[in-house]
Amino acid sequence: MRKKIIAGNWKMNKSLEEGMGLVSEISNMLKDEYKGSAQALIIPPFIHLNAISKLIADNPKLGLGAQNCSNHKSGAYTGEVSVDMLKSCGCSYVIIGHSERREYFNEHNAWLAQKVDAALAANLSPIYCCGETLTEREENKHFEVLEKQISEGLFHLDKIQIQQVVIAYEPVWAIGTGKTASTAQAQEIHAFIRSLLANKYSPEIAQEITIQYGGSVKPENAAELFAAADIDGALVGGAALQSRSFVEIVKAMA
Ligand code: 13P
């Protein structure tokens, strides 16, 4: 059975003190209130990872991820953070190819494929992001865009490696806009992504891969999204910055 994962991507928000407070609240609430099977991930800025890792060590419902990584193993790359460093700070996951990194930092598929390889070599699970812009959707190019992002970023992996990857479908037009994809729109794309995986690998392998939805996920829309057959959780931005809303989204996953 594929894993259900709700991940809170804090982006560039929260001081260390604020972040520690937020994680303590989330951890206490999940311990008391959540009996479901989903894994909740905290994905804070790099600089908070080590401290948060210690804070969540005794809570099996919480895991840790990073927002980005270098494609290089080590060396003279000022300002970069390697996968081995992330691992040594307690991470199990790393987001690769978030649309903000694709757009503002020119990260392209070939480079992201290298990051995926680096993550897997360090035994970190990549959360590989894909998603179309509003213009691409309006021009009916979204299937083509997604196929390119997925095939160029992931399809060099073998049948074992691909099963370590989590895919996050985040339509760019739904990120931070309050405009969520409808459950039908999201399910259509998730099923399409799963069909790409089935064709490339096998239907059985495709069934094992977690595909998250991201883009204005809130307590009000989470349960409906999670009820869809191919939606296995969420990558949450804004609503992950408050304990109550993040925990409500986790609790929406049975
Ligand atoms: P919002 O939930 O704020 O739309 O952000 C989604 C996102 O980009 C998560 O990675």
Residues whose N, C-alpha, C, O or C-beta is under 5 A from the ligand:
A	BS01	13P	N9 A174 I175 G176 T177 G214 G215 S216 V217 L235 V236 G237 G238 A239
